[in-house]
């Protein structure tokens, strides 16, 4: 396609591009302009010297991170928690969207949708505070209920035995409704004639879901899965900062919290930038790899 033809097509659909303009500007200002600061990871950064006046340090801070005695544990914890969130959390919005699509009572359907969306807009500070009240060992409603059934009180929070269940369960509860919206939209876009044809052939509800609904949202699911793999080195800062304690540090210390504590609390900006850049590079490799696999397996890809 020649450049003149391209510009003609852009001008023809100028209103659509105009709607895209705010998003493009936002991404440029907050995603591309900050890339200039990547050099901090390779400098002995000082506020006096700034980006260009601070001396070069090469790979000094990358070496410091990999020489850190807990670096292996931090990377391992990040991957384990992120993988669990991906394996367990990714299919949940799909299941919820399919279940909501099967509900015929509109009032009940809207009520369930609203209740599932609400947790997404609650900050992790509020969520963790609620969990501390609900799961308190003594005086919490959950343990009071267990006590009424002659079960000993259980320490759910800050306990290595329940740590992963609490982290994954709270993450799914908070995000499942919001993440299901795009699948609901994809299901709504499926041609209804496909359902009618399947019903004529004698398909029941489960066969309709398996042979019509799931294939209809497959492309959307593949794209979102590719994007989700980019977060395998990011287990979630706020959640892990609040739900991790000294007793669970061995399995709960992750890269996100390590970067913030080192960069903000201890002022090691170059070190934090190096660790953050390491996270981003791994995420890029993962997205490119999974995208290539998806393109070969399903002919669906980001690029």
N, C-alpha and C positions, 0 to 999 in steps of 0.2 A: 504494500500500500504506500503510495507516494505521500510526501508531507502535505501537499496541497489537498489531496483527498481526505487526509486525516483531519486537517483544520476545517474543512467543509463539514465533515460529520460532527465535529465538536460544536461548530457554530449552529448546526441544525438542531442539536440537542442541548443548546446552551442553558436552558432552564434547569435541566437535570444536573449539569455541571455546577450551576450556581448553588443548588442545594448542597452539593458536595463540598463547596468552598470552605464553609466553617470547619468541617472535619479535617480537610487538608491543612488549613492554617493551624489548627490545634495540634495535629501530628507533627507539623514542621517545627513549631515553637517548643513543644514539650518532648518530642522524641528524637528529632534530628539536630536541632541546635545544641542540646546538651552533649551530643557526641564529641564536641570540642573538648569537653572536660575529661575525656578518656586518658589524656596524657598525664593526668594526675597520678595514675597508677604506675607511671614510669619516671616520676620525679620525686625528689625529697620536698614535698610541697610545704610551703609556709605562706601564711597570710600576707606577709610583707612582700615576698617575691611574686606571689600570684602564679597564674598558669605559665607564664613565659619566663618569669624571673627566677623560679625555683630550679635548682640544679638537677640534671638528669641522674636517675638512679638505676636505669636499666631494669633488669628483672629481679632486683633486690627484694621487693615486697612479695612477689610471687614465691620466691625461695623461702622467705620467712614464714609464709602460710603453710607451705608443704613441709617445712621443718618443725612446725608447731606440733607438739606431742598429741594434741587432740584433733588435728586436722582430719585424719582418717575416720575417726568416730563421727565427727560433724558431717562429713560428706556421706558416710554410710547412713546416718540417721535421716538426713535430708532425702536421700533416695528411697529409703524404706517407707517413710511417711508419705512422700509424694506418690510412690507407686501404689500404696494402699488407697490413697484418695482417688487415684485415677482408676484403678481396677474396680473399686467398690462404688465410688461416687459418680463415675461417668455414666454407667447404665441407668442409675436411679432416675434422672430427669426423663429419660426415654420411657421408662416404665410408667412414671407418673403421668406423662403426656398421653400415653396409650390408654391408661385407666380413665383419665378424665374424658377422653374422647368417647369412651364407651358409656358414660353416664348420660342418661336421657332426661333426667330431671334437671332443668336449667338452673333453678334456684339453688339446689344442692350443689351442682357443678360450680357455679359462681362462688358459692360460700367456700368450698374446698380450695378453689383457685386462690381466692383472696387470703385465706389462712396460710396457704403454702408460700405465697409471695412475701408476706409480712416479715418473716425473720430476716430476709435479705437486707432490709432497711434498718435493722437493729445493729448497732455497733457491737464489736466483740467484747468491749468492756461491760456493756449491759448484759450480753449473753452469758459471760463468765460469772458475773454477779448473780444472775438468776440460777446458774448451775450450782454455785456455792451454797445458795439458800436451799435449793431442792435436794442436793445430794449431801448435805451436811451429815456427818456421822451421827451426831446427837441433835435431835430437834428438826431434822430435815424430813419433809413429807415422804420421800422415798424410803428412807430407813425406818421411819415410823410405821409405814405399811409393812415392811419386812418384819419388824419386831412383832406386829400384830399377828403375823403368821409363824411366830416362834423361830425366826431367822436372825442370826447375829448381825449387828450393824456392819455395814461394809464401807470402807473408805474408798470411794470411787475416784476422787480427785487427788492428784499428786501421789498416785500409787502406781508403781511399775506394772502391777498385775492388771490394772484397768486403763492404763495410759492410752494405748492405741484405740481401744473401744471408745473412750471419751473423745479423743481427737477426731476420729473418723465420723463417729455418730453426730457430734455437734456440727462438723463441717457439712455433712449431708443434710441435716435438718435446716441449716441456715441457707443453703444455696440451691436445694433441689427445686423449689418452686420457681425461682427466677430463671434457672437454667432450662426449665421445661418450656418456657415461653416460645423459644425458637422452634422447638419440636412441635408444639401445638400449631404454630403458624405453618410448618411444613406439612402437617397432617391435613390442615384446612385446605391446602393447595392441591391435594390429591384429587384427581378426577373422580367424581361420584359414580360415573358410569362403570368404573372398574369394580366398585362394590356391588352395583346392581348386577353386573355380568357374573360376578363370583357367586352371588346369592342364587341366581338362576341355575348355576351349575351345582347348587346344593351345599355351598360352603357355609359353615357355622361361624360363630364369632371368632373362635380361635384361629380358624383357617383364614378368615378375612384379615385378621391381624398379621398372621404369618406370611400370607401370599400377596397382600395388598398394602397394608399400612407400613410394615417394616421395609419392604423394597421402596416404598414411596419416600421414606425419610432417610434412606441409606446414604445418599450423597451428602446430605446435611450432616449426618452423624460422622461420616469419614472426615469431612473438613474440620469439624469441631474436635475430633480426636487428634488430628494432626496438630492443631493449635494447642490442645491440652498437653501434648508431649513436651512442649516448650517450657512447661512449668515444673518439670521433673526435678529441677535443681532449686525450686522455690517452694518450700513446704508451707509457707504462710507465716508472716511476721507477727501480726497482732495476736493470733490464736496461740502460737507457740510461746510467745513472750508471757502471756497471761496464764496459760495452763501448764507451763513447765516450771518445776521447782527444783531445789537442791536434791530431793529424793529421786527425781526422775531425770536429772541432768544427763545421766549416762546414755539414755535412749531418746532424750528430748531436745538436745542441743543441735540446732540446725544452722545452716549458712545465713539465712535471713537475719536471725537474731544476732549472730556473731558479727556480721557486717555493721549493724546498727550500734551494738555495744562498743565495738572497737573504734568506729568512726566518730560517733557522736559523744559517747560517754568518756572515752579515753583520748579523743582528739587525734587518732592515727588515721588521717584522711587518705593518705597514699596507700596504706595497707588495706583499708576498707574498699577503696576504689579497685585495687588489684583483685581482691576476692570477688567483688561484684562483677568485674570484667570476666573473671574465670567462669562465674555462673552464666553470664550472657553467652559466652563462646560455646559452652556445653549445650545450652538451650538451642543455639543456632544449628549446631551439628545434629542434634536430635530432630529438629523440625525438618531439616533438609533430608536426613536419612529416612525418616518415616514418610515424608512426602514422596520420595522416590519409590519406596516400597508400595505405598498406596496407589501410585500411578501405574505400577506394573500389575498389581493384584486386581484393582477395581476400576482402573481408568479414571479415577477421581483424584485430583490433586490441587494444591494451591497455586502451583506454577509449573 
